[in-house]
Amino acid sequence: MRLPESLVDPAPSRLHPSHPHYELILLHHRRAMAAGEVLYPDPVTGLWVMTAEGLWERGSCCDTGCRQCRWTVGCWRRWKPATGG
C-alpha cells in the first residue's frame, strides 16, 4: 500500500507551517522518503523519527502522536493542535 502523495507532508496539527524549523524538518523528511528510509534523525532534536511512508505501511495508528502520522482514526493528538515541535 503506497502512501498517497498528498499525505507526504505532516498535517498542520502535527507540524504547523509557522514552526521555526518547518522547512528544515520537511527537507530531512523528504530526503529520507526519497532514499526509501523508514527512519531518519530529526534535525532539531536528534531523535530518530519515522517517515510518513513507514507509518503508513504500519497499517494503523499507534496512538503516540507521531509527527508524520497521517492516519485519521485512533490518533490521540488528532483533536489537539500541535505545540512547539
C-alpha positions in Angstrom: 0.0 0.0 0.0 1.7 3.2 -1.2 1.3 6.5 0.7 -0.7 9.0 -1.4 1.5 12.0 -2.4 -1.0 14.3 -0.7 -0.1 12.7 2.6 3.7 13.0 2.5 3.9 16.3 4.5 2.7 16.3 8.1 -0.7 17.7 8.9 -0.6 21.3 10.2 -2.0 20.0 13.6 1.2 17.9 13.9 3.8 20.3 12.5 2.4 23.8 11.8 4.0 25.7 8.9 4.8 28.5 11.4 7.2 26.2 13.3 10.6 27.9 13.3 12.3 24.7 11.8 9.4 23.7 9.5 11.4 23.8 6.2 14.4 22.1 7.7 12.3 19.3 9.1 10.5 18.8 5.8 13.8 18.8 3.9 15.2 16.0 6.1 11.9 14.1 5.9 11.7 14.4 2.1 15.3 13.2 1.7 14.6 10.2 3.8 11.5 9.4 1.8 13.3 9.7 -1.5 16.0 7.4 -0.2 13.4 4.8 0.8 14.4 5.1 4.5 11.8 4.3 7.2 13.7 6.2 10.0 15.7 9.4 10.0 17.3 11.6 12.6 15.2 14.7 13.4 17.4 17.7 12.5 16.2 19.7 15.6 16.1 17.1 18.4 18.4 14.4 17.0 15.8 11.7 17.9 15.0 9.1 15.3 11.6 9.6 13.7 9.6 7.5 11.3 8.8 8.7 7.8 5.2 9.1 6.7 5.7 6.1 4.4 6.9 4.0 7.3 4.0 5.0 9.4 1.6 4.4 6.6 3.0 0.9 6.0 2.3 0.1 9.6 -1.4 -0.1 8.7 -2.8 1.7 11.7 -2.1 4.4 14.2 -0.2 3.5 17.3 -1.6 6.5 19.3 1.7 8.0 20.3 1.2 11.3 18.3 3.9 10.8 15.6 4.6 14.0 13.7 4.3 12.3 10.3 1.3 10.0 11.0 -1.5 10.5 8.6 -3.9 8.0 9.9 -7.1 9.9 10.9 -8.7 7.3 13.1 -7.3 6.5 16.5 -4.7 9.2 16.8 -4.8 10.7 20.3 -3.4 14.1 19.0 -5.9 14.3 16.2 -8.2 16.6 18.1 -5.4 18.7 19.7 -3.3 21.3 17.9 0.4 20.5 18.0 2.5 22.8 20.1 6.2 23.6 19.6 7.8 20.6 17.9 
